[in-house]
Amino acid sequence: RLNKTHFIKLFCLCYELGNWNCFFLQIFDFLGYQWAPILGNFLHIIVVILGLFGTIQFRPKYIIVYSVWTVLWVAWNVFIICFYLEVGGLSKNTDLMTFNISMHRSWWREHGPGCVRKEVPPPVSRSLDDHSFISVTGCIVEFQYLEVIHSSFQILLALLGFVYACYVISVFTEEEDSCKY
């Protein structure tokens, strides 16, 4: 039979899954110099650790911060999905994810599963360091769909985390109320 302790342990497991997946995303965002996702992932890791600390230390306010963050995290990942699927006027070919600092794109664009990367000589009038002269063929899954899969998984974990956070908050506040009488 499941009791409150089992749900709290399951909640901690959900925290950890989200954190490890976020570390995974952080690595590939660093490889692609995607500064907006790097910043978002960093904040997510900090808040997940804060939420885990709140769960272990029985501090509902920290879990409330985590709950609010999960709503923002879901919104961010929905934006990422819309960005890579080019919904609503967004374009995956802009420098939005790099804060217009560089012309880097998703690491998966050139290194996805099955992708063969070939450098094409640029015309004389263009700069040699331009990334537009790299030809990528044979990808099993296009890079934008890999990004969408990652963001969808983050949304799933965030929704699970939100539900469990609400449950843990109710358990903690219920225990506080029962201790007063």
N, C-alpha and C positions, 0 to 999 in steps of 0.2 A: 504494500500500500504506500502511495506517495504522501509524504507529509511536507510541512513547510521547509524543512531542512533540505529535502531533495529538490524542491523548486529553487531554492537559493543556490544550491550547487549547480543546477542546470543553468541558472542565470549567469553564474560566474563562467561556466563553459561557453555560453553565448558571447560573453565579453571577450573571452580569449580567442574564439574563432574570428570575431570581428577585428580584434587587434592583429592577429597573425595575417589575416587577409589584407589588412591595411599596410602592414610592413611589406608584404609582397608588392602591393601597388606602389608603395613609396620607392622601392628599388627601381622599378621600371619607369616611374616618372622622373627619377633622378637621371636615369640613362638617356631619357629623351629631353632633358632640360625643361620640363613642363612645370613652371614655377607655381602656377595657381593650384594645380592638384597637389603639389608638394606641400604647400602651405595648408591646404585643407586636410590632407592626410596627417600632417603633424599635429594640428589642432585636434583632430579626431583621436589620435593616439593618446594625447594628454587627457582629454575628457573621458575616454574609456578607462584609463588608469584611475582617474578621479572617481568614476562610478564604481569601479571594482573596490577601491579603498572604502567608499561609502557603504558598500554592501558588507564588506568584511568587518568594518568598524561600527555597523548599525547606525549610520548617519543618513537619514532620509533626505536631507537637504542636498547632499552630494548626488544622490540618485535622481533627485528632481532636476538638477543641472544636467545630468546625463540624459534624462528624458527630453528636456527641451532641446538639447543638442541633437538628439536622434531625429527630431523633426527637421531641423536645419540640414542635417546630413542627408536625409531623404531628398529634400529639396535640391541640394547640391548635386546629388547623383542623378536626379531627374534632369537637371540642367545638362549634365555631362552626356546623358543619353540623347537629349534633344540636340546638343552640339554636334555629336558624331553622326547622328542620323539627319542632320541639317534640317531640323524642324523649325518653323517660325522665323525664317530669315537668317538663322545661324549657319555658319560655314566652317567645316573642319579644316579648311585651308587658310584660316586667318591665324594671326599670332596672338590670339586672345589668351590661350593657356600659358603663354610665355611672358605675359604682360608686355607684349611688343618689344621685348628686349632682344630676342633673337629669332631666327627663322627655323628653329627646331620644331619637330612635330613628334607625334607619338612614336615611342621606340618600336612599337609593334608594326609600324608602317613598313619598315625595312627588315624586321627580324621575326616576323610572324611564322607560325608553323608552315613549313614547306616553301617559304619565300626564297627566291633566288635573287640576290642583289647584284646588279651590274652597273658600273659607272659608264655613263655616256659622255663622250667629249663635248664640252660646251662650245657654242659659237664664239667667235673671236670677240664679239661685242659685249659679252657677259663676263661677270666675275667668276673666277675659278672656285671660290668657296661657296657658291650657291648650291643649295641642296636639291634644286629642281632638276638636276642632271643625273639623278640616280634612278635607274629603271629597276622596278621590282616586278617579278613575274612568278607565277606558279604557286601563289599562296593558297593554302587549303581553306583558310578563313580570312577574309579581309580584315584589316586592322580596326576599322571602325566597329565591326561586330564584336571583336575581342574586347574593346573598350566598353561596349554596351553590355556584354556579358558580365564583365567585372563590376560595373556600376549596378547592374540588376542584382547581383549577388550581395553587394553592399546594402542595397535597399532591403533585400530579404532579411539579412542579419540585423539591420537597424530596426525593422518592424518587429522581429522577434525580441530584440533587446528592449524595445519600447513597451511591449506587452508584459514582459517579465519585470521590467522596472516598475511599471504601475502596480503589478502584483506585490513585489517586494516592498514598495512604499506602503501599500495598504496593510501588509503584514506588520511592518515596523510601527506604523501609527496605531494599529490595533493593539499591539503589545504595549505601547506607551500608555494608551488609554486604560488598559486593564491593570497596569501597575499603579495607577493613581488611586484606585479604590480599594 
